[in-house]
Amino acid sequence: MEERDLYGAVGSVRESNTGRVIGTLTLLGVTSRAELARRTGLARSTVSSIVAELESEGLVVPHEGKNGRTASGSGRPPALIALNPSARLAAGIDFGKRHLAVAVADLSHTVLAERRREMPDDYAAEEGFAAAAELTQRVLEEVGADRDRVLGVGMGLPGPVHLRGTLGSATILPGWAGVRAADEMSRRLGMPVQVENDANLGALAEYLWGAGAGCDSLVYLKVATGIGAGLVIGGRLYRGAGGTAGEIGHTIMDETGNVCRCGNRGCLETYAGTAAIVGLLQRSLGTDMEPEQVLERARDGDPACRRVLADAGRHIGVAVANLCNLFNPARIVVGGSIAQAGEIVLDPMHESVRLRAIASAAEDVQIVPGELGERAELLGAVALVLQQAGPRVAAGRESMSTN
């Protein structure tokens, strides 16, 4: 009995270590054995043994190419490995105010197919779900994949997502509040769906693959129709007690200001969201413009467009300064459509932070543009599945190795 218990304990530790290696590989996509040892905390010999076993099963394969890391010194670069891309897939859906995007990726983090569709303003939940189901089917057909190969679907929504899975009242999609979006999409797709706030997904993507790489204390700002923040603390998303952390767009700038869609007065979005920016120009110039036109004219030197964008940057900087005082992040990554204005918005934001944050917090933080552009939230939706996929991949490794 003692001998069986001993072997059982050894086997349990081995399986646990194997799960850690698979989980880390799922998260990193392509990496080296040395990096796996560093990330998992396991001995290099243990990692090498586990990787050899997984290679014999066909679950891990050599990977030709670069993973964004460079070898130290001038020696031979490390051999790269990845989970077998053909084993399983991850899908992502990004709902925006006026767009819908869907993508499918393999376990080496390669996006295999991606589609984007412009949507009418204030489209209903039913319309969005139907379009998302259609686009998801199209991308799977494009890569020749059955639904049973998909580990799961990550889904981003533009508003606070409660831990119970419902969209909060501050969403920019009217009529979606209270909708159990994950349950509905799962029913339509026949696949597990996990829902998350879009700014959180942008933070996750920029942390893994973009301007936040290597920074474990990070804020991602999505500045568009709404203004949201995704918070990464210690390398993990911070969602708060109920899932609604990061709603920086509803920071009160003036308690006597305009009424916001959330019901409060003077929220940051009423000063710096795209509706506020376009509204200022309409009132002063008498011209209706789309946000894209404002950005284009600003880049071409139009003084009015540059001014309203700079003012938006200053207002956002006030809220960011308060965030720096409370959170003390090392890096703030600015994404969303308004980030396309570049220094027109970022320079005033920097100045507001310098003037209003305590000196040490202002010195600690870098404010940088995002690197993933309009794809950040969609890639984050895929990353959400990959981040949670390790245990499922490990549990199903026998069937996967024979597919």
ABEGO torsion letter per residue (X at the ends): XAAAAAAAAAAAAAAAAAAAAAAAAAAAGBBBAAAAAAAAGBBAAAAAAAAAAAAAAGABBBBBEBAGBBBBEABBBBBBBBBBAAABBBBBBBBBAABBBBBBBBAAGBBABBBBBBBBBGBBAAAAAAAAAAAAAAAAAAAGBBAAABAEBBBBBBEBBBAAGBBBAABABBGABGBBAAAAAAAAAGBBBBBBBAAAAAAAAAAAABAABGBABBBBBBBBABBBBBBBBGGBBBAEAAGABGBAAABBABAABBBBAAGBBGBAAAAABAAAAAAAAAAAAGBBBBAAAAAAAAAAGBAAAAAAAAAAAAAAAAAAAAAAAAAGBABBBBBEAAAAAEAAAAAAAAAAAAAABBAAAAAABBBBBBAAEAAAAAAAAAAAAAAAAAAAAAAAAAAAAAX
